[in-house]
Amino acid sequence: MSDRVEKSGLQVDAALAAFIENEVVAPLGQDLGQFWAGFAALVERFVPVNRALLAKRDDLQAQIDAWHLARAGQPIDGAEYQAFLREIGYLVPEPASFAVGTQNVDPEIATMAGPQLVVPVLNARFLLNAANARWGSLYDAYYGTDALDAAPARPGGYDEVRGAAVIAAVRKFLGSAIPGWEAALSGGSCEHLVATKPGGYLFRHNGLHVEVVVDPAHPVGKTDPLGIADVMLESALTTICDLEDSIAAVDAEDKLNAYRNWLGVIRGDLAETFEKGGRQMTRTLNGDRVWGDLTLPGRSLLFVRNVGHLMTNPAILLGDSSEIPEGIMDAVVTSAIGANDRAGLCKYGNGRHGSIYIVKPKQHGPEECGFTNDLFDAVEDLLGLPRHTVKVGVMDEERRTSANLAACIHAVKDRIVFINTGFLDRTGDEIHTSMKAGAMIRKADMKASSWIAAYEARNVQIGLACGLSGKAQIGKGMWAAPDLMGEMMVQKIGHPKSGANTAWVPSPTAATLHAMHYHAVDVFGVQQELAGKATPGLDPLLTVPLAQGTNWSEEEVRAELDNNAQGLLGYVVRWIDQGVGCSKVPDINDIGLMEDRATLRISSQHMANWLLHGVCTKEQVMDSLRRMAAKVDAQNAGDPLYEPLTGNETAPAFRAALDLVFKGVEQPSGYTEPLLHQWRREKKGG
């Protein structure tokens, strides 16, 4: 039990209270007594509503379960199913036509199209790298990845053959995106030229900047006929600093570290010292880029992702000794940190319009979005901020939100700046919502199912119909394989072609490569073409992906279980034992994938579903878990901090994995957080 101090009836972890008072609120000039009294009043008002919304989730799920059980073995009649969902309030009436009214949105969100990073806020080095990923070297991105077909001629040192191939590939890109760029370097005209300075030429195309660096004395520049040493692309326009799925934060200590890093990156003084290549290095935030009278941001515009409505945290105890809903705590603290930026107390400033950008995940339907809107109103009042200073990004990753997306947007229509799709969490909720309906198709087949296509298309069309173009981001999900950049370059151009003006990438290098897609596609032109087109209806979206009539072979069942078990164990063992919420985890084929809790949700729910419907037995699941434990142990053999799973089945990591599968049916919405938090606290010693 940590030391606590009483603040207006709240029992607050002493270190967290001191941080909030001394580093967050005091610089704002706000009376501390009034702040805590206001915080306590806000909690008293919103906690009962939060609890009621969670109870409604459970009630709706119970009714859906009963409906499916009553029709066991029968095909689902779409019209009857939708009528039932409307009757119980799962589906709500569509709002009348409207346009969002969000104001004071920075151009990186409203009027520019480009990549977006998501970074675990607990890792200061990664956080700084992501914030600095606004600009990236295209030479480095090509040279160091498989995005370039040419392979290195020899390991180590500089490979001249590969270097020449990089230069040729970059020249090809420049010729396509910026016709006339070579003429500009010789003093000629180019419509895309924005500014020049000694050693540099700045171009703009599709709203994104490209810098050609000329330095004949540079090792690369001296071999180039034009003296070009590098080409820098404006890359990650925005970054989401994540307090949710990509971190493991289960107590006051974790939350304090998360909030401290968020304050550091907003305030501009975050720094991280580390060893690389035998040398001590210190990473800090990049400054702006000055071109005479023109100053360009040197850093990504930052969002902060709060947690959803479900979890509580012991950092603050309420009057009844229960834990505070973590989402309410996040809303207050992260907004107060953002208010320091608005007050002009930060080194650089995160945007130019005084807005605080919060992404809110895992909301179920418009009522929960309305709760967030009311909560943010109250936070603004607590901090003395003008109405709608706090903007919201709504993640379309739960089935009830997808089915009522226009109503969800309407509930936050004057503060929304972001919607996006997330295949993994959305699939996890798809499985859990219809858990009792029957066995689901194999996980790999989900991407070809009718509901996925409708989900992705509806997200864009509904966003455009609600007036998001020019005011907010319409985003797409993560490319999860950071080592497969060549394949990313083939596949991910589909996101801007779909009308999405941002999409998630797993690294700064990936952001630079993906930025080329936004030069190849005029996203806002695509949005104009899509505007007014028909939105796919609810029929495909609500088609449950059941595997009716499918009889898998024993080998197919084993392969599916192995795939799920390996992914589950590889992620859980790092989360529980090391507190790592996101990392590159080798999959069953030893391909590194960026994994977070969303990947865990789908794997655990899929195994639970097959168990429930007799596709597999508990013994088969245990066999897969034990064999995959050995594989995961082998994959982590080089990690000195790793604790093996094999022979350690009574330890928290393996027990957490067992619970996620064997208790998966009863988990709220199939979420993994309750069990992960329980076992991580056990690992930490209470």
C-alpha positions as CSV (number, residue, x, y, z in Angstrom):
1,M,0.0,0.0,0.0
2,S,1.5,3.3,-1.1
3,D,1.3,6.4,1.1
4,R,-1.8,8.4,0.6
5,V,-3.0,11.9,1.3
6,E,-6.5,13.1,1.6
7,K,-7.7,15.7,-0.9
8,S,-11.3,16.8,-0.6
9,G,-12.4,13.3,0.4
10,L,-10.2,11.6,-2.3
11,Q,-7.4,9.4,-1.0
12,V,-4.6,10.1,-3.5
13,D,-1.2,8.4,-3.8
14,A,1.2,10.9,-2.2
15,A,3.7,11.0,-5.0
16,L,1.0,11.4,-7.6
17,A,-0.7,14.2,-5.6
18,A,2.6,16.0,-5.3
19,F,3.2,15.7,-9.0
20,I,-0.2,17.0,-9.9
21,E,0.0,19.9,-7.5
22,N,3.6,21.0,-8.0
23,E,4.3,20.2,-11.6
24,V,0.9,20.4,-13.3
25,V,-1.6,22.6,-11.5
26,A,0.5,25.2,-9.6
27,P,2.2,26.4,-12.9
28,L,-1.3,27.2,-14.2
29,G,-1.9,29.6,-11.2
30,Q,-4.9,27.6,-10.1
31,D,-5.8,27.4,-6.4
32,L,-4.9,23.9,-5.3
33,G,-7.8,23.6,-2.8
34,Q,-10.3,24.7,-5.4
35,F,-8.7,22.2,-7.9
36,W,-9.1,19.2,-5.5
37,A,-12.6,20.2,-4.5
38,G,-13.6,20.5,-8.1
39,F,-11.9,17.2,-9.0
40,A,-13.8,15.5,-6.1
41,A,-17.1,17.0,-7.2
42,L,-16.5,15.9,-10.8
43,V,-15.8,12.4,-9.6
44,E,-18.9,12.3,-7.4
45,R,-21.0,13.4,-10.5
46,F,-19.5,11.1,-13.1
47,V,-18.7,7.8,-11.3
48,P,-22.3,6.7,-10.9
49,V,-22.9,7.4,-14.6
50,N,-19.8,5.5,-15.6
51,R,-20.9,2.5,-13.6
52,A,-24.4,2.6,-15.1
53,L,-23.0,2.6,-18.6
54,L,-20.9,-0.5,-17.8
55,A,-23.9,-2.2,-16.3
56,K,-25.8,-1.4,-19.5
57,R,-23.1,-3.1,-21.6
58,D,-23.6,-6.2,-19.4
59,D,-27.4,-6.1,-19.7
60,L,-27.3,-5.7,-23.5
61,Q,-24.8,-8.6,-23.8
62,A,-27.0,-10.8,-21.6
63,Q,-30.0,-10.1,-23.8
64,I,-28.0,-10.9,-27.0
65,D,-26.6,-14.1,-25.4
66,A,-30.1,-15.2,-24.6
67,W,-31.4,-14.4,-28.1
68,H,-28.7,-16.5,-29.7
69,L,-29.1,-19.4,-27.3
70,A,-32.9,-19.5,-28.0
71,R,-32.1,-19.9,-31.7
72,A,-29.2,-22.3,-31.3
73,G,-28.3,-24.1,-34.5
74,Q,-30.7,-21.9,-36.7
75,P,-29.4,-19.5,-39.3
76,I,-29.7,-15.9,-38.2
77,D,-32.5,-14.0,-39.9
78,G,-31.0,-10.5,-40.6
79,A,-34.3,-8.6,-40.4
80,E,-35.4,-10.4,-37.2
81,Y,-31.9,-9.8,-35.7
82,Q,-31.9,-6.1,-36.4
83,A,-35.4,-5.7,-35.1
84,F,-34.3,-7.3,-31.9
85,L,-31.2,-5.1,-31.6
86,R,-33.4,-2.0,-32.0
87,E,-35.9,-3.3,-29.5
88,I,-33.3,-3.6,-26.8
89,G,-31.6,-0.3,-27.6
90,Y,-28.4,-1.7,-29.1
91,L,-29.3,0.0,-32.4
92,V,-30.5,3.6,-32.0
93,P,-32.2,5.9,-34.6
94,E,-29.9,7.6,-37.0
95,P,-29.6,11.4,-36.3
96,A,-30.9,13.9,-38.9
97,S,-28.3,15.1,-41.4
98,F,-25.7,17.2,-39.6
99,A,-22.2,18.6,-40.0
100,V,-19.7,18.6,-37.2
101,G,-18.9,22.0,-35.7
102,T,-15.3,21.5,-34.5
103,Q,-13.3,24.7,-34.4
104,N,-9.6,25.6,-33.8
105,V,-8.2,22.4,-35.2
106,D,-4.5,22.3,-36.3
107,P,-3.8,21.7,-40.0
108,E,-2.0,18.4,-39.3
109,I,-5.4,17.0,-38.4
110,A,-7.8,19.1,-40.4
111,T,-6.3,19.9,-43.8
112,M,-3.2,17.7,-44.2
113,A,-2.9,14.0,-45.0
114,G,-0.1,11.9,-43.8
115,P,1.1,9.1,-41.5
116,Q,0.3,8.7,-37.8
117,L,2.4,7.1,-35.1
118,V,1.2,5.4,-31.9
119,V,3.8,5.2,-29.2
120,P,3.8,3.8,-25.6
121,V,4.0,6.9,-23.3
122,L,6.0,4.9,-20.7
123,N,9.0,4.5,-23.1
124,A,10.7,7.9,-23.1
125,R,13.1,7.0,-25.9
126,F,10.4,5.8,-28.2
127,L,8.3,8.8,-27.3
128,L,11.0,11.2,-28.3
129,N,11.7,9.2,-31.5
130,A,8.0,9.4,-32.4
131,A,7.6,13.1,-31.6
132,N,10.8,13.8,-33.7
133,A,9.4,11.7,-36.6
134,R,7.8,14.7,-38.2
135,W,10.8,14.6,-40.6
136,G,12.6,11.6,-41.8
137,S,15.4,10.7,-44.2
138,L,14.2,8.9,-47.3
139,Y,17.7,7.8,-48.0
140,D,17.9,6.1,-44.6
141,A,14.5,4.6,-44.9
142,Y,15.3,3.0,-48.3
143,Y,18.8,2.0,-47.4
144,G,17.9,0.2,-44.1
145,T,14.8,-1.6,-45.1
146,D,13.4,-4.1,-47.7
147,A,11.4,-1.3,-49.3
148,L,14.2,-1.2,-51.8
149,D,14.5,-4.3,-53.9
150,A,18.3,-4.2,-54.2
151,A,20.0,-6.2,-51.5
152,P,23.2,-5.1,-49.8
153,A,26.3,-6.3,-51.7
154,R,28.2,-6.8,-48.4
155,P,27.5,-6.5,-44.7
156,G,29.0,-3.7,-42.7
157,G,30.2,-0.3,-43.8
158,Y,28.7,1.6,-46.7
159,D,27.5,-0.5,-49.6
160,E,28.0,1.7,-52.8
161,V,25.8,-0.6,-54.9
162,R,22.9,-0.3,-52.5
163,G,23.6,3.4,-52.1
164,A,23.3,3.9,-55.8
165,A,20.1,2.0,-55.9
166,V,18.7,4.2,-53.1
167,I,19.6,7.4,-54.9
168,A,18.0,6.1,-58.1
169,A,14.8,5.2,-56.2
170,V,14.7,8.6,-54.5
171,R,15.2,10.3,-57.8
172,K,12.3,8.4,-59.2
173,F,10.1,9.5,-56.3
174,L,11.1,13.1,-56.7
175,G,10.4,13.0,-60.4
176,S,6.9,11.7,-59.8
177,A,5.9,13.9,-56.9
178,I,7.7,17.1,-57.8
179,P,8.1,17.6,-61.5
180,G,10.8,20.3,-62.2
181,W,12.7,19.7,-59.0
182,E,16.0,19.4,-60.8
183,A,15.4,22.6,-62.6
184,A,14.9,24.3,-59.3
185,L,18.3,23.2,-58.1
186,S,19.8,25.0,-61.1
187,G,17.9,28.2,-60.5
188,G,15.0,27.3,-62.7
189,S,11.3,27.5,-61.9
190,C,9.3,24.8,-60.2
191,E,5.7,25.3,-59.0
192,H,6.3,23.2,-55.9
193,L,9.3,25.2,-54.7
194,V,8.5,26.9,-51.4
195,A,11.9,28.2,-50.1
196,T,15.6,27.9,-50.4
197,K,18.6,28.4,-48.2
198,P,22.3,27.6,-48.5
199,G,22.4,23.8,-48.8
200,G,18.7,23.3,-49.0
201,Y,15.6,23.4,-51.2
202,L,12.1,23.1,-49.8
203,F,9.2,21.8,-51.9
204,R,5.5,21.2,-51.1
205,H,3.2,18.7,-52.8
206,N,-0.2,17.5,-51.7
207,G,0.3,19.6,-48.6
208,L,3.5,17.8,-47.5
209,H,7.0,19.2,-47.5
210,V,10.1,17.7,-49.1
211,E,13.6,19.0,-48.4
212,V,16.4,18.3,-50.7
213,V,19.7,18.7,-48.8
214,V,22.7,19.7,-51.0
215,D,26.2,19.3,-49.5
216,P,29.0,18.4,-52.0
217,A,31.3,17.8,-49.0
218,H,29.1,15.1,-47.5
219,P,30.2,11.5,-48.1
220,V,27.0,10.9,-50.1
221,G,26.8,14.3,-51.6
222,K,30.3,14.2,-53.0
223,T,29.4,11.2,-55.2
224,D,26.2,12.8,-56.5
225,P,26.3,14.9,-59.7
226,L,24.0,17.5,-58.0
227,G,25.7,17.2,-54.6
228,I,22.6,15.9,-53.0
229,A,23.4,14.5,-49.5
230,D,19.9,13.6,-48.4
231,V,16.2,14.0,-49.1
232,M,14.0,14.6,-46.0
233,L,10.2,14.0,-46.1
234,E,7.6,15.5,-43.8
235,S,6.5,12.2,-42.4
236,A,4.5,11.6,-39.1
237,L,2.2,14.6,-39.0
238,T,0.6,13.4,-35.8
239,T,1.5,11.0,-33.0
240,I,-0.7,9.4,-30.4
241,C,1.1,9.2,-27.0
242,D,-0.6,6.2,-25.6
243,L,-1.7,5.5,-22.0
244,E,-3.9,2.6,-23.1
245,D,-3.3,-0.6,-25.2
246,S,0.4,-0.2,-25.7
247,I,1.4,0.2,-22.0
248,A,1.1,-1.8,-18.8
249,A,0.0,0.7,-16.2
250,V,-1.7,-1.0,-13.2
251,D,-1.0,1.2,-10.2
252,A,-0.1,4.7,-9.0
253,E,3.6,4.2,-9.8
254,D,2.9,3.3,-13.4
255,K,0.4,6.1,-13.9
256,L,2.8,8.7,-12.4
257,N,5.5,7.6,-14.8
258,A,3.1,7.8,-17.7
259,Y,1.8,11.3,-16.7
260,R,5.4,12.5,-16.1
261,N,6.4,11.5,-19.7
262,W,3.3,13.1,-21.1
263,L,4.1,16.4,-19.3
264,G,7.8,16.2,-20.4
265,V,7.0,15.8,-24.1
266,I,4.3,18.6,-23.9
267,R,6.5,20.9,-21.8
268,G,9.4,20.2,-24.2
269,D,12.0,19.2,-21.7
270,L,11.8,15.4,-21.9
271,A,15.2,13.8,-22.4
272,E,16.5,10.3,-22.4
273,T,20.1,9.2,-22.0
274,F,21.1,5.8,-23.3
275,E,24.0,3.8,-24.6
276,K,24.3,3.0,-28.3
277,G,27.4,1.6,-30.0
278,G,29.4,1.9,-26.8
279,R,28.6,5.7,-26.6
280,Q,26.4,7.6,-24.2
281,M,23.7,9.5,-26.1
282,T,21.0,11.9,-25.0
283,R,17.8,12.3,-27.0
284,T,15.7,15.4,-26.8
285,L,13.0,17.0,-28.9
286,N,13.9,18.5,-32.2
287,G,13.5,22.3,-32.7
288,D,11.5,23.8,-35.5
289,R,12.9,24.1,-39.1
290,V,13.5,27.7,-40.2
291,W,13.5,28.8,-43.8
292,G,13.9,32.6,-43.7
293,D,10.5,33.9,-42.9
294,L,9.0,30.4,-43.0
295,T,9.1,28.2,-39.9
296,L,7.9,24.6,-40.1
297,P,7.2,22.4,-37.1
298,G,10.0,20.1,-36.2
299,R,7.8,17.7,-34.3
300,S,4.6,15.7,-34.7
301,L,1.4,17.2,-33.4
302,L,0.6,15.2,-30.3
303,F,-2.6,13.4,-29.2
304,V,-2.8,11.6,-25.9
305,R,-4.8,8.4,-25.8
306,N,-6.7,8.0,-22.5
307,V,-8.0,4.6,-21.3
308,G,-11.7,3.7,-21.9
309,H,-14.5,3.6,-19.5
310,L,-14.0,0.1,-18.1
311,M,-10.9,0.0,-15.8
312,T,-10.3,1.5,-12.4
313,N,-6.9,2.3,-10.8
314,P,-5.8,2.3,-7.2
315,A,-3.9,5.6,-7.6
316,I,-6.9,7.4,-6.2
317,L,-9.5,5.9,-3.9
318,L,-13.0,7.3,-3.6
319,G,-15.0,7.9,-0.4
320,D,-16.3,4.4,-0.4
321,S,-12.7,3.1,-0.7
322,S,-13.3,1.9,-4.3
323,E,-10.8,2.7,-7.0
324,I,-11.3,5.7,-9.3
325,P,-12.4,5.0,-12.9
326,E,-9.1,5.4,-14.7
327,G,-10.7,7.2,-17.7
328,I,-12.0,9.9,-15.4
329,M,-8.6,10.3,-13.8
330,D,-6.9,10.4,-17.3
331,A,-9.3,13.0,-18.5
332,V,-8.5,15.4,-15.7
333,V,-4.7,14.9,-15.5
334,T,-3.9,14.7,-19.2
335,S,-6.1,17.7,-19.9
336,A,-4.4,19.7,-17.0
337,I,-1.0,18.8,-18.6
338,G,-2.3,20.0,-21.9
339,A,-3.5,23.2,-20.3
340,N,0.2,24.0,-19.6
341,D,0.8,24.2,-23.3
342,R,-2.3,26.4,-23.8
343,A,-1.0,28.7,-21.1
344,G,2.3,29.2,-23.0
345,L,4.4,27.4,-20.4
346,C,6.1,25.0,-22.8
347,K,9.3,25.2,-24.8
348,Y,7.8,24.6,-28.3
349,G,4.0,24.4,-28.1
350,N,1.9,21.5,-29.4
351,G,-0.1,23.1,-32.1
352,R,-1.1,26.7,-32.8
353,H,-4.8,26.8,-32.0
354,G,-4.9,26.2,-28.2
355,S,-6.5,22.8,-28.5
356,I,-5.9,19.7,-26.4
357,Y,-6.2,16.5,-28.3
358,I,-7.4,13.3,-26.6
359,V,-8.1,10.0,-28.2
360,K,-10.9,8.0,-26.4
361,P,-10.9,4.3,-27.1
362,K,-13.3,1.4,-26.5
363,Q,-16.6,3.3,-26.3
364,H,-19.8,1.4,-26.9
365,G,-22.3,3.5,-28.7
366,P,-23.5,7.1,-28.7
367,E,-24.5,7.2,-25.0
368,E,-21.0,6.5,-24.0
369,C,-19.7,9.1,-26.4
370,G,-22.1,11.5,-24.9
371,F,-20.7,10.7,-21.5
372,T,-17.2,11.5,-22.7
373,N,-18.5,14.8,-24.1
374,D,-20.1,15.7,-20.7
375,L,-17.0,14.6,-18.9
376,F,-14.8,16.8,-21.1
377,D,-17.2,19.7,-20.5
378,A,-16.7,19.3,-16.8
379,V,-12.9,19.0,-17.1
380,E,-12.9,22.3,-19.1
381,D,-14.9,23.9,-16.3
382,L,-12.6,22.6,-13.6
383,L,-9.5,23.9,-15.4
384,G,-11.1,27.2,-16.6
385,L,-10.8,26.3,-20.3
386,P,-13.1,27.6,-23.0
387,R,-15.8,25.1,-24.1
388,H,-14.5,22.5,-26.6
389,T,-10.8,23.2,-25.9
390,V,-10.5,19.5,-25.3
391,K,-10.9,17.7,-28.6
392,V,-11.7,14.1,-28.9
393,G,-10.8,11.3,-31.3
394,V,-13.4,8.5,-31.3
395,M,-12.0,5.1,-32.1
396,D,-14.5,3.0,-34.1
397,E,-13.4,-0.3,-32.6
398,E,-16.5,-1.7,-30.9
399,R,-19.5,-3.2,-32.7
400,R,-22.1,-1.0,-31.1
401,T,-20.1,2.1,-32.2
402,S,-19.7,0.9,-35.7
403,A,-23.5,0.2,-36.0
404,N,-24.3,3.6,-34.6
405,L,-21.4,5.6,-35.9
406,A,-23.3,8.7,-37.1
407,A,-25.0,9.0,-33.7
408,C,-21.6,8.6,-31.9
409,I,-20.1,11.4,-34.0
410,H,-23.2,13.5,-33.3
411,A,-22.7,13.0,-29.5
412,V,-19.3,14.8,-29.8
413,K,-20.0,16.9,-32.9
414,D,-18.4,20.1,-31.6
415,R,-15.1,18.5,-30.4
416,I,-14.5,15.6,-32.7
417,V,-11.2,15.6,-34.6
418,F,-10.7,11.9,-35.4
419,I,-12.3,8.6,-36.2
420,N,-10.5,5.5,-37.2
421,T,-10.9,1.8,-37.7
422,G,-9.1,-0.9,-35.8
423,F,-9.4,-4.4,-37.1
424,L,-8.2,-6.3,-34.1
425,D,-10.2,-4.8,-31.3
426,R,-13.2,-4.6,-33.6
427,T,-12.9,-8.3,-34.3
428,G,-12.5,-9.1,-30.6
429,D,-15.8,-7.4,-30.0
430,E,-17.4,-9.0,-33.0
431,I,-16.5,-12.4,-31.5
432,H,-17.6,-11.6,-28.0
433,T,-20.9,-9.9,-28.9
434,S,-22.0,-13.0,-30.8
435,M,-20.1,-15.5,-28.6
436,K,-23.2,-17.7,-28.0
437,A,-24.3,-17.7,-31.7
438,G,-21.9,-20.4,-32.7
439,A,-18.3,-21.1,-33.7
440,M,-16.5,-18.3,-35.6
441,I,-14.6,-18.7,-38.8
442,R,-10.8,-18.9,-38.5
443,K,-9.0,-15.7,-37.5
444,A,-7.1,-15.3,-40.8
445,D,-10.5,-15.5,-42.7
446,M,-12.0,-12.6,-40.8
447,K,-10.4,-10.0,-43.1
448,A,-12.3,-11.4,-46.1
449,S,-15.7,-11.5,-44.2
450,S,-18.5,-9.2,-45.3
451,W,-18.7,-7.3,-42.0
452,I,-15.1,-6.1,-42.3
453,A,-15.5,-4.6,-45.8
454,A,-18.7,-2.8,-44.7
455,Y,-17.0,-1.6,-41.5
456,E,-14.1,0.0,-43.3
457,A,-16.2,1.6,-46.0
458,R,-19.0,2.8,-43.6
459,N,-16.4,4.5,-41.4
460,V,-15.1,6.7,-44.3
461,Q,-18.6,7.4,-45.8
462,I,-20.2,8.2,-42.6
463,G,-17.3,10.4,-41.6
464,L,-17.6,12.3,-44.8
465,A,-21.3,12.6,-44.6
466,C,-20.9,14.2,-41.1
467,G,-18.6,16.8,-42.5
468,L,-15.2,15.6,-41.1
469,S,-13.3,16.4,-44.3
470,G,-11.3,19.5,-43.7
471,K,-12.0,19.4,-39.9
472,A,-10.9,16.0,-38.7
473,Q,-8.9,12.9,-39.4
474,I,-10.5,9.8,-40.9
475,G,-7.9,7.2,-40.1
476,K,-7.1,3.6,-40.8
477,G,-5.3,1.0,-38.7
478,M,-1.7,-0.3,-38.1
479,W,0.7,-2.0,-40.4
480,A,1.9,-4.4,-37.8
481,A,5.1,-5.8,-39.4
482,P,7.9,-3.2,-39.0
483,D,10.5,-5.4,-40.8
484,L,8.3,-5.9,-43.9
485,M,8.4,-2.4,-45.4
486,G,8.4,-3.7,-49.0
487,E,5.1,-5.4,-48.4
488,M,3.8,-2.3,-46.6
489,M,4.6,-0.2,-49.6
490,V,2.5,-2.5,-51.8
491,Q,-0.5,-2.8,-49.4
492,K,-0.8,0.4,-47.4
493,I,-1.4,2.8,-50.3
494,G,-4.9,1.3,-50.1
495,H,-5.5,3.6,-47.1
496,P,-5.2,6.9,-48.8
497,K,-7.0,5.5,-51.8
498,S,-9.9,4.7,-49.5
499,G,-10.3,8.3,-48.5
500,A,-8.5,8.1,-45.2
501,N,-6.3,11.1,-44.5
502,T,-4.2,9.3,-42.0
503,A,-3.1,5.7,-41.1
504,W,-1.1,4.1,-38.4
505,V,2.5,3.0,-38.9
506,P,4.8,1.1,-36.5
507,S,8.0,3.2,-36.6
508,P,9.4,6.6,-37.7
509,T,11.1,4.8,-40.7
510,A,7.7,3.4,-41.7
511,A,6.2,6.9,-41.4
512,T,8.8,8.2,-43.9
513,L,8.0,5.4,-46.4
514,H,4.3,5.7,-45.9
515,A,4.5,9.5,-46.5
516,M,5.3,8.7,-50.2
517,H,1.7,7.3,-50.5
518,Y,0.3,10.7,-49.7
519,H,2.3,12.2,-52.5
520,A,1.0,9.5,-54.8
521,V,-2.6,10.0,-53.8
522,D,-4.5,13.2,-53.4
523,V,-6.6,12.1,-50.4
524,F,-8.8,15.2,-50.3
525,G,-9.6,14.7,-54.0
526,V,-10.6,11.1,-53.2
527,Q,-12.8,12.4,-50.4
528,Q,-14.5,14.8,-52.8
529,E,-15.2,11.9,-55.2
530,L,-16.6,9.7,-52.4
531,A,-18.8,12.5,-50.9
532,G,-22.4,11.7,-51.5
533,K,-21.9,8.1,-52.4
534,A,-24.1,5.6,-50.8
535,T,-23.0,4.2,-47.4
536,P,-23.1,0.4,-47.1
537,G,-26.1,-0.6,-45.0
538,L,-26.3,-2.5,-41.7
539,D,-27.0,-5.9,-43.3
540,P,-23.4,-6.7,-44.1
541,L,-22.0,-5.0,-41.0
542,L,-24.2,-7.1,-38.8
543,T,-23.6,-10.4,-40.6
544,V,-22.1,-12.6,-37.9
545,P,-18.9,-14.4,-39.1
546,L,-20.1,-17.9,-38.2
547,A,-18.5,-21.0,-39.6
548,Q,-21.8,-22.9,-40.0
549,G,-21.4,-26.3,-41.6
550,T,-17.6,-26.2,-41.5
551,N,-15.9,-29.3,-40.2
552,W,-12.2,-28.6,-39.7
553,S,-9.7,-31.3,-39.7
554,E,-7.7,-32.1,-36.6
555,E,-4.6,-30.5,-38.3
556,E,-6.6,-27.3,-39.0
557,V,-7.8,-27.0,-35.5
558,R,-4.3,-27.6,-34.1
559,A,-2.8,-25.0,-36.5
560,E,-5.4,-22.4,-35.4
561,L,-4.9,-23.1,-31.7
562,D,-1.1,-23.0,-32.1
563,N,-1.3,-19.6,-33.9
564,N,-3.5,-18.1,-31.3
565,A,-1.6,-19.7,-28.3
566,Q,1.8,-18.5,-29.6
567,G,0.7,-15.0,-30.1
568,L,-1.1,-14.9,-26.8
569,L,1.8,-16.3,-24.8
570,G,4.4,-14.2,-26.6
571,Y,2.6,-11.0,-25.6
572,V,1.4,-11.9,-22.1
573,V,4.8,-13.1,-20.9
574,R,6.3,-9.6,-21.5
575,W,3.2,-7.8,-20.2
576,I,3.1,-9.7,-16.9
577,D,6.8,-10.2,-16.2
578,Q,8.3,-7.1,-17.6
579,G,5.5,-4.6,-17.8
580,V,6.0,-4.2,-21.5
581,G,2.7,-3.3,-23.2
582,C,3.9,-3.1,-26.8
583,S,6.9,-4.6,-28.5
584,K,7.9,-6.4,-31.6
585,V,6.8,-10.0,-30.8
586,P,7.8,-12.9,-33.1
587,D,4.8,-14.6,-34.5
588,I,4.5,-18.4,-35.1
589,N,6.6,-18.0,-38.3
590,D,9.2,-15.9,-36.5
591,I,8.1,-12.7,-38.2
592,G,8.2,-9.7,-35.8
593,L,4.9,-8.1,-35.3
594,M,4.1,-5.0,-33.2
595,E,1.6,-6.3,-30.7
596,D,-0.6,-4.7,-28.1
597,R,-3.7,-5.6,-26.2
598,A,-5.9,-5.6,-29.2
599,T,-4.0,-8.6,-30.7
600,L,-4.4,-10.4,-27.4
601,R,-8.1,-9.7,-27.3
602,I,-8.8,-11.4,-30.6
603,S,-6.6,-14.4,-29.9
604,S,-8.0,-15.1,-26.5
605,Q,-11.6,-14.6,-27.6
606,H,-11.2,-16.8,-30.6
607,M,-9.9,-19.7,-28.5
608,A,-12.7,-19.2,-25.9
609,N,-15.3,-19.3,-28.7
610,W,-14.0,-22.5,-30.2
611,L,-13.9,-24.1,-26.7
612,L,-17.4,-23.0,-25.9
613,H,-18.8,-24.6,-29.1
614,G,-16.8,-27.8,-28.9
615,V,-14.5,-27.2,-31.9
616,C,-11.7,-28.1,-29.6
617,T,-11.2,-29.5,-26.1
618,K,-9.5,-28.1,-23.0
619,E,-6.9,-30.8,-23.5
620,Q,-6.1,-29.6,-27.0
621,V,-5.9,-26.0,-25.8
622,M,-3.5,-27.0,-23.0
623,D,-1.4,-29.0,-25.5
624,S,-1.1,-26.0,-27.8
625,L,-0.3,-23.6,-24.9
626,R,2.5,-25.9,-23.6
627,R,4.1,-26.5,-27.0
628,M,3.9,-22.8,-27.8
629,A,5.4,-21.9,-24.4
630,A,8.5,-23.8,-25.5
631,K,8.5,-21.9,-28.8
632,V,8.1,-18.5,-27.1
633,D,10.9,-19.4,-24.7
634,A,13.2,-20.2,-27.6
635,Q,12.2,-16.9,-29.4
636,N,13.2,-15.0,-26.2
637,A,16.4,-16.9,-25.5
638,G,18.5,-13.8,-26.0
639,D,16.6,-11.6,-23.5
640,P,18.4,-11.5,-20.2
641,L,15.3,-10.3,-18.4
642,Y,13.1,-13.1,-19.8
643,E,11.6,-15.7,-17.4
644,P,10.7,-19.0,-19.2
645,L,7.2,-20.2,-19.4
646,T,8.1,-23.9,-19.6
647,G,8.2,-25.4,-16.2
648,N,6.8,-22.3,-14.7
649,E,3.0,-22.9,-15.1
650,T,2.1,-21.7,-11.6
651,A,3.7,-18.3,-12.2
652,P,1.6,-15.2,-13.0
653,A,2.4,-15.1,-16.7
654,F,1.2,-18.6,-17.6
655,R,-1.7,-18.4,-15.2
656,A,-2.8,-15.1,-16.9
657,A,-2.7,-16.8,-20.3
658,L,-4.8,-19.7,-18.9
659,D,-7.4,-17.3,-17.5
660,L,-7.6,-15.3,-20.7
661,V,-8.7,-18.4,-22.6
662,F,-10.6,-20.4,-20.0
663,K,-12.4,-17.4,-18.5
664,G,-12.6,-15.5,-21.8
665,V,-16.4,-16.0,-22.2
666,E,-17.1,-14.1,-19.0
667,Q,-14.7,-11.2,-19.5
668,P,-16.5,-7.9,-20.0
669,S,-16.7,-7.3,-23.8
670,G,-13.9,-9.8,-24.1
671,Y,-11.4,-7.3,-22.7
672,T,-8.1,-8.5,-21.5
673,E,-7.4,-5.7,-19.0
674,P,-9.1,-7.0,-15.9
675,L,-7.0,-10.3,-15.9
676,L,-3.8,-8.6,-17.1
677,H,-4.0,-6.0,-14.3
678,Q,-4.8,-8.7,-11.7
679,W,-1.8,-10.9,-12.7
680,R,0.6,-7.9,-13.2
681,R,-0.1,-6.7,-9.7
682,E,0.5,-10.2,-8.5
683,K,3.8,-10.2,-10.2
684,K,4.7,-6.8,-8.8
685,G,4.0,-8.0,-5.3
686,G,0.4,-6.8,-4.7
